Amino acid sequence: MRQFFGMSQSGNLQEAVRGLARPEFIMLMSNKAQFEDHVKQLEKLYPGIPSIGCIGMSYDTRVVESGVGVVAFSEGVSAAANVLEEVSTMPVKYIERLEKDIASVGGTSRDTVCIDFCAGNDACALTTMHTSLSPRGISLVGGTGDDGRVSANGQVYRDAVAYGIVRNHNGRVKTYKENIYHPMGNYRFIASQTDKSQYILGALDGKPAKQVYQSILHVTDQEILTQTFKNPFGKLNGEDICIISIKEVNGNALACFRQVNDSDVLIMLELGDYKAITRETIRQICQEFPRRSAVFSVNCLFRYKLFSEHGYMDEYLREMKNLGSHAGLVGYGEHYNNRFVNQSMTCVVFE
């Protein structure tokens, strides 16, 4: 297969798709003001080609912050795209669409992946999609877009998750998740006074969550929102750790970017040697995939901010370019199979 990436910092879609011929699957990453126009234009330029889109930054060796980026797959790919609607209440109502698309593409766990862009309530959307993907062993990678809007096949949707089922006819596919954090000390807490709908974390071991966070890290209310770049919470999930970023201070509670439930076991995390971790991820991918045709990744907005503040973002993209054709989305949350994670990188590698 072949991966195309085109971009326009000014938001000129014609410029972004220059040179794109005979695509078999398209992903659009646009800005709030032009998103709906870009969706319509893209469908006119490539009628009937499966496509999904969202509002967000994109990248290959450079980041497109407010323009438009287009990623497309061609030459040995088959795909289907659609949406599950009403993700805030009942996405399972539309699960038959996903079942039909999986059947139409006809792939296996070895050569097929699901890529999604979500408008919200990610955990519920992923759990729903997992019921269809898991029995077939099909992995998922994706992320959250901005402004509660996504697109599929030339139509814009709110309260929906857009997805593409992509089959690589020329080799394998595999998904990866990168975590640049590790446990800090022996801190372990039981969460309580949570609000699932608002992602509120009220208390840790019976004490106000804000107070606990501040007493450990010695930060002010204002500093909490930047300290989370270095010290997010982690939720134990078997041997894996799901990162939980702090969104804002809510009285004596903390609002997070991911749901926390009463009785969840949380730990404190700290930033590791992210440059070394990136190199190890690249080494692992190269070892498992000596021949790579494409890598599509989703990097968290907080990783983008952290890397940018440390002057590492450009270097990071150059490092990832060692994998070959690499492009992706800066998301507001990352998806890995049935898991909604924060401050992570997820990607799919095509042989």
Protein Blocks (a to p, Z undefined) as FASTA:
>chain_A
ZZdddddfkopaklmmgoiahiabdcddddfklmmmmmmmmmmmmghiacddddddddfk
bccfklccddddeehiacdddddehklmmmmlmmmmmmmmmmmnopafklgccddddfbj
klmmmmmmmmmmmmnopacdddddehhiaceehiacehiadddddddfkbccddddddfb
dcehjbdcddehiafklopafbgghiafklmmmmmnopafklmmmmmmmmccdddehjbc
cddddfbdehjaccdfbdcdehiacdddddddfklmmmmmmmmmmmmmmbafbdcddddf
klmmmmmmnopmmmmmmmmmmnopadddddfbdcehjaccehiacddddZZ
